[in-house]
Amino acid sequence: MVRIASIKHSNIRALTSFASLSLALLLAVVPVAASAEKADRDKPMNIEADNLLHDELKQVSVFSGRAVLTKGTMVMRGDRIEIRTDADGYQFGIILPEANKRAFFRQKREGLDEFMEGEGLRIEYDGKADTIRFVNRAVIRRFRGSTLADETAGSVIVYDNTAEVFSVVGGAAAATPTNPSGRVRAVLTPREVPAAADAASQPVGVTLK
């Protein structure tokens, strides 16, 4: 393999933006109405790391050492980011964390002051199937502004960007001191209803004189 200092953006196609998630208590697949920031799809990809190893023959680029990928509002961080391109031009990514940490993902939701964050000991992106997997000690959080609204944790979280559904699987890999069984757990915060909308939902009364 040949070590090079940098590669052109044209040699690495941008990863498809990851659609955001509306969280619910999940054991299987459920529909999701939220979507990621659409403008991210047209933004250039930027990657910073301490080292880059690129294999032109295999079409694999490995960024290591405090690696950070940004694409519009999308941010991914880890100790190692590997991007592979297949013969049909599809991109596949693997993000691995630093020791005693988890790989990190964050992206703004379309049209809202909300952000989705995801973590796992391994993050896998499949550009052909258009899915992203958070593997082992996986967690997804939704923030309204800077306030944590929802959080769901499990062994593996898989998001299908095309079908706009995601699934959460429990298991031993999700076990923690406070959740030794590794069951799927979720904390959901109800959205505040605006006063005008709340008033409009009330029945109209008639005053008799």
Disulfide bonds with the S-S distance in Angstrom:
none
